[in-house]
Amino acid sequence: MANLQPPSAPGSRNPPDPNRHAPRDYAAAVHRHSLRSKEHHLFTGTNYRSLALFLRNKNSRASAGAGQAPGLSREHDILIIHDLTPAGRRITRFNSLTGLQDFHNHPLPADHCGQLVFLRGLPSPEWVNAIGARYRVDPELFWQHLPLTSGHATFDLPALASAACNIAKLTVTSIGHRTVGHAQSVHGGSSVLEPTRMSGSVLGPVGQSIVRKVSIHDEQNFSIEQDVHISIIKRGEGWLALILIDSGRDLDEGWVGAWDSSLHQCSRVEEIFSPVIMKEPRVCFQGADEGENPPVTAQRRPFSQSTSLLSGEQYGYYLHAPTMRVDAFYALHDVFAFVASAENQFLNMLNAKYLSNTRRYSTISQLEKELTNLRYHNMIVRDHASQLQRTIDCIQNRWDPHWIRPKRPRPPNRQSPPAGPEQGPEHLLAAHESEVQRTEAAASMLLRDFHGLLRKAQELSQRYNERIDEIRTSNMLAESRKATEQARSVTRLSLLAFLFLPLSFTTSFFGMNFRELGPDLSLWIWAVTSVPVFVFALLCCFWADVVKGISLFGRRGRKQSR
């Protein structure tokens, strides 16, 4: 456990919480609720059965070094807590091996203060029970976040807005690069790899990154989607934001996906995932003397992601610390801004690929492949548009009661002694108004960003639809031309067969060897006979045209006679 700021003295530490619950009590409560069947309970808990099995699993890898999967580093900061206090921000890290006991001793948020609690990667049952019991976390948060399988699908997720009013879900999209020499061809469409899900009895490595969706776009790029779940919890006069991040250990430490060595050669690729570019005005002129350049001998991590730094010391660097302490939404500003930056890069990538691939194909088979590709990417963009709309709704609902907001200062009591100039009602009211204005300005900026991303996604989807319609029209025209050519060929064959029909009839007739025909007939007799038969056949075939021509000739003759 590492502190950026020395902890408080033992005498000043918060007193023991009389309402503290043991981790086993949290698991038992979830287990009891999961046993409430539909036959006896209106508010059944059968959907939590796999979660209850997970929480009661004793074969976890929380602290035993021998339990670590091969290839995993010995330590991983599974939990990072930012204490937002009047004295400043204190960051405490808890590793996956020995951090449980230290976490039990960590104080709760003080009065009128906040905590940002980042849970990074897949937690063990011990960590979930400890966090749930310590902060009285609604199990619905873990049920929505953990990739658990259910023996009997209840289809309760995604949950109703009323059931998830205290849970915000964000999606971070990371762009990955594939080695061209080892990439499999993906002509004609992208493929999706479903996320690896666990049963309650089969656990993954502690801190392993969770990947919700993998999309392979072409020979050069793929993308992964990871979730961030946020829940605001009030503890007395303080508050905390529990932030569950899918990104934990590097993706080469654990489950295999599209980033596997079969698609990449790490020795050739310096970085698999593109960095998320977060922009701040004049950021290059700030913090230039802090020696941010890493040492040359630093270990290269080609599978690292920018999301792994979201919970570190640089979080909230450009935010106003006093406002972060009293306003939960403002304290989470960097999380929303990070998601917006990642989404912007993802949509820009899809738009660039659309512009480079449009009208590159000409044959029908190539157009069919492009059509399949466009349909799938259109589905991806629509999913992202829904996610953006959900995030916009979350920002617009920032005045809901579960969001901790700055409280308006109370009027002074007449019997209280007069306060100093820095504690007077005018000063407190001005500070409150400043905090509200700062929060609203940050929220307005986020809304503009996400509204712009939503418009970009909708415009890209419209481009996909227009191109799909264009390809469909081209295919229909090509099929029509092909059908016309086939009809012309059939017409020629039919006419040729009709021409040979009367000739075949006369030839067969004279070949019957009737006694009446005689044995010594000349060839000209067959020719003289075939000509009238052929003319008669032509009249029968084109009788409608002949009648039409005769009537037209008759009308012209009558007009000339007049």
C-alpha positions in Angstrom: 0.0 0.0 0.0 1.5 3.3 -1.1 0.3 6.8 0.1 1.1 9.9 -1.8 0.5 11.9 1.4 1.3 10.7 4.9 -1.7 9.2 6.6 -3.3 10.7 9.6 -1.9 10.1 13.0 -3.4 7.1 14.9 -5.1 9.3 17.4 -6.8 11.3 14.6 -8.1 8.4 12.6 -11.8 7.9 12.4 -13.3 5.9 15.3 -14.5 2.4 14.5 -17.8 2.3 12.7 -20.4 0.7 14.9 -22.5 -0.2 11.8 -19.6 -2.0 10.1 -20.6 -5.3 8.6 -18.3 -8.3 8.0 -17.7 -9.5 4.5 -19.2 -12.8 5.2 -22.5 -11.0 6.1 -22.6 -9.4 2.7 -22.2 -12.7 0.9 -24.8 -14.3 3.2 -27.3 -11.4 2.5 -26.9 -11.9 -1.2 -27.2 -15.7 -0.9 -30.5 -15.3 1.2 -31.9 -13.0 -1.4 -31.0 -15.4 -4.2 -33.0 -18.2 -2.5 -36.3 -16.2 -2.7 -38.2 -18.1 -5.4 -41.0 -16.8 -7.6 -43.4 -19.2 -5.9 -43.2 -17.3 -2.5 -41.8 -13.8 -3.2 -42.9 -11.0 -5.5 -39.4 -9.5 -5.3 -37.6 -12.7 -6.3 -33.8 -12.9 -6.2 -33.2 -15.9 -8.5 -31.2 -13.6 -10.9 -28.5 -13.3 -8.2 -27.8 -17.0 -7.9 -24.6 -16.9 -9.9 -23.5 -13.8 -8.0 -24.2 -15.5 -4.7 -22.2 -18.5 -5.9 -19.4 -16.2 -6.9 -19.3 -14.4 -3.5 -19.3 -17.7 -1.6 -16.5 -19.2 -3.6 -13.6 -20.2 -1.3 -11.1 -21.1 -4.1 -10.3 -17.5 -5.1 -6.9 -16.1 -5.9 -7.1 -13.0 -3.7 -4.0 -13.3 -1.7 -2.1 -16.6 -2.4 0.9 -16.1 -4.6 0.6 -19.7 -5.7 -2.8 -19.0 -7.0 -1.6 -16.5 -9.6 -2.0 -17.7 -13.1 1.2 -18.3 -15.1 2.6 -15.2 -16.7 0.9 -12.8 -14.2 2.9 -10.2 -12.4 3.1 -10.7 -8.6 1.4 -7.4 -7.7 -1.4 -5.5 -9.2 -3.1 -2.4 -7.7 -6.6 -3.8 -7.6 -8.0 -0.9 -5.6 -7.1 2.8 -5.6 -8.8 5.3 -3.3 -8.6 9.0 -3.7 -9.5 10.8 -0.4 -10.7 14.3 -1.1 -10.2 16.3 2.0 -9.8 20.0 2.8 -6.0 19.3 3.3 -5.7 18.0 -0.2 -6.0 14.7 -2.1 -4.5 11.6 -0.7 -4.1 8.5 -3.0 -3.9 5.0 -1.4 -3.1 1.9 -3.4 -4.1 -1.7 -2.4 -2.4 -4.5 -4.3 -4.2 -7.8 -5.0 -2.0 -9.9 -2.8 -1.8 -8.1 0.6 -4.1 -5.2 0.3 -7.3 -6.6 1.9 -6.2 -6.1 5.5 -5.0 -2.5 4.7 -8.4 -1.8 3.0 -10.3 -2.9 6.1 -8.3 -0.3 8.1 -8.8 2.5 5.7 -11.1 5.2 7.0 -14.4 6.1 5.5 -14.9 9.5 4.0 -14.9 12.3 6.6 -17.8 14.7 7.0 -18.3 17.0 4.0 -15.6 15.1 2.2 -15.5 12.5 -0.6 -13.7 9.5 -1.8 -13.1 8.1 -5.3 -12.8 4.3 -5.1 -11.4 2.7 -8.3 -11.8 -1.0 -8.6 -9.5 -2.1 -11.5 -10.1 -5.3 -13.4 -11.8 -8.5 -12.3 -12.0 -8.7 -8.5 -12.0 -11.8 -6.3 -14.9 -12.8 -4.1 -13.0 -11.6 -1.1 -12.6 -8.1 -2.6 -16.2 -7.9 -3.6 -17.4 -8.9 -0.2 -15.0 -6.5 1.5 -16.1 -3.6 -0.6 -19.7 -4.5 -0.5 -19.8 -4.8 3.3 -17.6 -1.8 3.9 -19.6 0.6 1.8 -23.0 -1.2 1.9 -23.0 -1.5 -1.9 -26.2 -2.5 -3.7 -25.4 -6.0 -5.1 -27.1 -4.8 -8.4 -23.9 -2.9 -9.1 -21.8 -6.1 -9.0 -24.4 -8.1 -10.8 -24.3 -5.6 -13.7 -20.6 -5.3 -13.8 -19.2 -8.8 -13.2 -19.2 -11.0 -16.4 -21.1 -13.8 -14.7 -23.1 -16.5 -16.5 -26.5 -17.6 -15.4 -27.8 -21.2 -15.6 -31.3 -19.9 -16.3 -31.5 -16.7 -18.3 -33.8 -14.1 -16.6 -33.3 -11.3 -19.2 -33.2 -8.7 -16.5 -30.3 -6.8 -18.0 -30.2 -4.1 -19.1 -32.2 -3.0 -16.1 -34.9 -0.4 -16.0 -33.9 3.2 -15.4 -35.7 3.2 -12.0 -33.7 0.0 -10.9 -30.4 1.5 -12.0 -30.9 5.1 -11.0 -27.8 5.0 -8.8 -25.7 3.2 -11.4 -24.1 4.9 -14.3 -22.7 2.8 -17.1 -20.1 4.2 -19.5 -18.3 2.3 -22.4 -14.6 2.9 -23.3 -13.6 1.9 -26.8 -9.9 1.2 -27.5 -8.5 1.0 -31.0 -6.1 -1.9 -31.6 -3.5 -2.5 -34.4 -3.0 -5.8 -36.1 0.2 -7.0 -37.7 -0.5 -6.9 -41.4 1.8 -9.9 -42.1 -0.1 -12.1 -39.7 -3.6 -10.7 -40.0 -6.3 -12.8 -41.4 -8.3 -11.4 -44.2 -11.6 -9.9 -43.2 -12.9 -9.0 -46.7 -16.6 -8.5 -46.8 -17.3 -7.7 -43.2 -16.2 -7.6 -39.6 -16.4 -10.2 -37.0 -17.4 -10.0 -33.3 -16.0 -12.0 -30.5 -18.3 -12.5 -27.6 -16.8 -11.6 -24.2 -15.5 -14.4 -22.0 -18.0 -14.9 -19.2 -17.5 -16.8 -15.9 -19.7 -19.0 -13.9 -19.9 -18.5 -10.2 -17.5 -21.4 -9.5 -14.9 -20.7 -12.2 -12.8 -17.5 -11.6 -10.4 -15.6 -13.7 -7.1 -14.1 -12.5 -7.5 -11.3 -10.0 -7.1 -8.0 -11.7 -7.6 -9.5 -15.2 -9.0 -7.0 -17.6 -12.6 -7.6 -18.8 -13.4 -7.2 -22.5 -17.0 -6.9 -23.3 -16.8 -6.9 -27.1 -14.1 -7.3 -29.8 -14.8 -6.1 -33.3 -12.3 -6.8 -36.1 -12.7 -4.1 -38.7 -10.1 -4.9 -41.4 -6.6 -6.2 -41.8 -5.1 -3.4 -39.8 -7.4 -2.5 -37.0 -9.7 -4.0 -34.4 -11.4 -2.5 -31.4 -12.4 -3.6 -27.9 -15.1 -2.3 -25.6 -14.8 -2.1 -21.8 -17.3 -0.8 -19.3 -17.1 1.6 -16.4 -19.8 1.3 -13.8 -20.2 4.2 -11.3 -22.3 4.3 -8.1 -22.6 7.2 -5.7 -22.9 6.1 -2.0 -23.6 8.5 0.8 -22.0 7.7 4.2 -23.1 10.0 6.9 -22.2 13.6 6.0 -19.6 12.3 3.5 -19.9 10.5 0.2 -17.9 8.1 -2.1 -18.0 7.2 -5.8 -17.4 3.5 -6.4 -15.9 3.3 -9.9 -15.6 -0.2 -11.4 -13.3 -0.3 -14.4 -12.9 -3.2 -16.7 -9.3 -2.3 -17.4 -6.9 -4.0 -15.0 -3.8 -5.9 -15.9 -2.4 -5.7 -19.4 -4.3 -7.9 -21.9 -1.4 -10.2 -22.5 -1.7 -11.4 -18.9 -4.7 -13.7 -19.0 -7.5 -14.5 -21.4 -6.8 -14.8 -25.1 -8.6 -12.5 -27.6 -8.0 -10.7 -30.9 -4.8 -9.4 -29.5 -3.3 -13.0 -29.3 0.1 -13.7 -30.6 -1.5 -15.5 -33.6 -2.5 -12.1 -34.9 0.4 -10.1 -33.6 4.1 -10.3 -33.1 5.0 -8.2 -30.1 8.6 -7.9 -31.3 7.4 -6.1 -34.4 4.6 -4.0 -32.9 5.6 -1.3 -30.4 2.1 -0.8 -29.1 -1.1 -2.7 -29.8 -3.6 -0.2 -28.6 -3.7 3.5 -29.6 -3.5 6.0 -26.8 -6.6 7.9 -25.8 -5.8 11.6 -26.6 -7.2 13.8 -23.9 -6.8 17.5 -24.7 -6.6 20.5 -22.4 -5.9 24.1 -23.4 -2.2 24.9 -23.4 -1.5 21.5 -21.8 2.0 21.3 -23.3 3.1 24.4 -21.2 1.9 22.9 -17.9 3.8 20.5 -15.8 6.9 20.7 -18.0 9.3 20.6 -15.0 8.0 17.4 -13.5 10.2 15.0 -15.5 7.3 13.1 -17.0 9.6 11.3 -19.5 10.0 7.6 -18.5 13.5 6.2 -18.2 15.0 4.6 -21.3 15.3 1.2 -19.5 11.6 1.1 -18.6 10.0 -2.2 -19.5 8.1 -2.0 -22.7 4.4 -2.9 -22.4 2.9 -3.2 -25.9 -0.5 -4.3 -24.5 -0.9 -1.4 -22.1 -4.0 0.9 -22.3 -4.5 4.5 -21.5 -7.4 3.3 -19.2 -4.9 1.9 -16.8 -3.9 5.5 -15.9 -7.4 6.8 -15.3 -7.3 6.0 -11.6 -3.7 7.2 -11.0 -2.1 10.4 -9.7 -2.9 12.4 -12.9 -6.6 12.0 -12.4 -8.3 15.3 -11.7 -5.0 17.2 -12.3 -6.9 20.1 -14.0 -9.9 20.1 -11.8 -10.7 22.4 -8.8 -9.9 20.4 -5.7 -12.4 22.1 -3.3 -15.2 21.6 -5.8 -14.3 17.9 -6.2 -14.6 17.4 -2.5 -18.2 18.6 -2.4 -19.6 17.7 -5.8 -19.6 14.1 -6.9 -20.4 14.8 -10.5 -17.6 17.3 -10.9 -15.2 14.9 -9.3 -16.1 12.3 -12.0 -15.5 14.8 -14.8 -12.3 13.2 -16.0 -14.1 9.8 -16.3 -16.7 11.2 -18.7 -14.1 13.3 -20.6 -11.9 10.2 -21.0 -14.9 8.2 -22.4 -15.7 11.1 -24.8 -12.1 11.2 -26.1 -11.9 7.5 -26.7 -15.3 7.5 -28.5 -14.2 10.5 -30.7 -11.1 8.6 -31.9 -13.2 5.5 -32.6 -15.8 7.3 -34.7 -13.0 9.2 -36.5 -11.3 5.8 -37.4 -14.6 4.4 -38.8 -15.2 7.6 -40.8 -11.7 7.4 -42.2 -12.1 3.8 -43.2 -15.5 4.6 -44.8 -13.9 7.4 -46.9 -11.0 5.2 -48.0 -13.1 2.2 -49.0 -16.0 3.9 -50.7 -16.3 3.3 -54.4 -13.1 1.1 -54.4 -15.0 -1.9 -55.6 -16.6 -2.5 -59.0 -17.6 -6.2 -59.5 -20.8 -7.6 -58.1 -18.9 -9.9 -55.7 -16.8 -7.0 -54.4 -19.9 -4.9 -53.9 -21.6 -7.8 -52.0 -18.6 -7.9 -49.7 -18.6 -4.2 -49.2 -22.4 -4.4 -48.5 -21.8 -6.9 -45.7 -19.1 -4.8 -44.2 -21.2 -1.6 -44.3 -24.2 -3.4 -42.7 -22.1 -4.6 -39.8 -20.3 -1.3 -39.2 -23.7 0.4 -39.3 -24.9 -1.9 -36.5 -21.8 -1.0 -34.5 -22.3 2.7 -35.0 -26.0 2.4 -33.9 -24.9 0.6 -30.7 -22.5 3.4 -30.0 -25.2 6.0 -30.7 -27.4 4.3 -28.1 -24.5 4.3 -25.6 -23.9 8.0 -26.2 -27.6 8.8 -25.7 -27.5 6.9 -22.4 -24.5 8.9 -21.3 -26.2 12.2 -22.3 -29.2 11.1 -20.2 -26.9 10.5 -17.2 -25.3 13.9 -17.5 -28.7 15.6 -17.8 -29.9 13.8 -14.7 -27.0 15.2 -12.6 -29.5 17.0 -10.3 -31.1 13.7 -9.2 -30.9 13.2 -5.4 -28.3 10.4 -5.6 -25.7 12.8 -7.1 -23.9 14.7 -4.2 -24.1 18.4 -5.0 -22.8 21.5 -3.1 -25.1 22.5 -0.3 -26.3 26.1 -0.1 -24.9 27.6 3.1 -27.4 28.0 5.9 -28.2 31.5 7.2 -26.3 32.4 10.3 -27.9 31.9 13.7 -28.6 35.2 15.5 -27.2 33.8 18.8 -24.0 32.6 17.2 -21.0 34.9 17.5 -20.1 36.9 14.3 -17.8 35.0 11.9 -14.7 36.3 10.3 -14.6 37.7 6.8 -13.6 34.3 5.4 -16.4 32.5 7.2 -19.2 35.1 6.8 -22.4 34.4 5.0 -21.4 36.5 2.0 -18.2 34.7 1.6 -19.8 31.2 2.0 -22.6 32.1 -0.5 -20.0 33.4 -3.0 -18.0 30.2 -2.7 -21.2 28.1 -3.1 -22.1 30.0 -6.3 -18.6 29.7 -7.6 -18.7 25.9 -7.1 -22.1 25.6 -8.8 -21.0 27.7 -11.7 -17.8 25.6 -12.1 -19.8 22.4 -12.0 -22.3 23.6 -14.5 -19.6 24.9 -16.9 -17.9 21.5 -16.8 -21.3 19.7 -17.3 -22.2 21.9 -20.2 -18.9 21.2 -21.8 -19.4 17.5 -21.4 -22.9 17.8 -22.9 -21.6 19.6 -25.9 -19.0 17.0 -26.4 -21.4 14.0 -26.2 -24.1 15.8 -28.3 -21.4 16.3 -30.9 -20.4 12.7 -30.7 -24.0 11.6 -31.1 -24.4 13.8 -34.2 -21.2 12.3 -35.6 -22.4 8.8 -35.0 -25.8 9.5 -36.6 -24.2 11.2 -39.6 -21.9 8.2 -40.0 -24.8 5.8 -39.8 -26.7 7.9 -42.4 -23.6 7.7 -44.7 -23.6 3.9 -44.2 -27.3 3.7 -45.1 -26.9 5.9 -48.2 -24.0 3.8 -49.4 -26.0 0.6 -48.7 -28.9 1.9 -50.7 -26.5 2.9 -53.5 -25.0 -0.6 -53.6 -28.4 -2.2 -53.6 -29.5 0.0 -56.5 -26.3 -0.8 -58.4 -26.8 -4.5 -57.7 -30.4 -4.3 -58.9 -29.4 -2.5 -62.1 -26.6 -5.1 -62.7 -29.1 -7.9 -62.2 -31.6 -6.2 -64.5 -28.9 -5.8 -67.2 -28.0 -9.5 -66.7 -31.6 -10.6 -67.0 -32.0 -8.5 -70.2 -29.0 -10.1 -71.8 -30.3 -13.5 -70.8 -33.7 -12.7 -72.3 -32.1 -11.6 -75.6 -30.1 -14.8 -75.7 -33.3 -16.9 -75.1 -35.1 -14.9 -77.8 -32.4 -15.7 -80.3 -32.5 -19.4 -79.4 -36.3 -19.5 -79.7 -36.2 -17.8 -83.1 -33.6 -20.2 -84.3 -35.6 -23.1 -83.1 -38.7 -21.8 -84.8 -36.9 -21.4 -88.2 -35.8 -25.0 -88.1 -39.2 -26.3 -87.1 -41.0 -26.1 -90.6 -37.8 -27.4 -92.3 -37.7 -30.4 -89.9 -41.4 -31.0 -90.6 -41.0 -31.2 -94.4 -37.8 -33.2 -94.1 -39.5 -35.7 -91.8 -42.6 -35.8 -94.1 -40.6 -36.8 -97.2 -38.6 -39.3 -95.2 -41.7 -41.4 -94.4 -41.3 -43.6 -97.5 -45.0 -43.7 -98.3 -45.9 -45.6 -101.5 -47.8 -42.6 -102.8 -44.7 -40.4 -102.8 -42.8 -42.7 -105.1 -39.1 -43.5 -104.9 -37.8 -41.1 -107.6 -38.6 -37.6 -106.2 -36.3 -34.7 -107.1 -34.8 -32.4 -104.5 -36.6 -29.4 -105.9 -40.0 -30.9 -104.9 -38.8 -30.7 -101.2 -37.7 -27.1 -101.7 -41.0 -26.1 -103.4 -43.0 -27.8 -100.6 -40.9 -26.3 -97.8 -41.3 -22.7 -98.9 -45.1 -22.4 -98.5 -44.9 -24.4 -95.2 -42.2 -22.0 -94.0 -44.2 -18.9 -95.0 -47.3 -20.3 -93.3 -45.3 -20.9 -90.1 -44.0 -17.3 -90.2 -47.6 -16.0 -90.6 -48.7 -18.0 -87.6 -45.8 -16.8 -85.5 -46.1 -13.1 -86.4 -49.9 -13.0 -87.0 -50.4 -10.3 -84.5 -47.8 -8.1 -86.1 -49.2 -8.9 -89.6 -52.7 -7.9 -88.6 -51.4 -4.7 -87.0 -49.4 -3.8 -90.2 -52.3 -4.5 -92.4 -54.6 -2.2 -90.3 -52.0 0.5 -90.3 -51.5 0.3 -94.1 -55.3 0.5 -94.5 -55.6 3.6 -92.4 -52.8 5.3 -94.4 -54.5 4.4 -97.7 -57.8 5.8 -96.6 -56.1 9.0 -95.5 -54.4 9.4 -98.9 -57.7 8.8 -100.7 -59.4 11.6 -98.8 
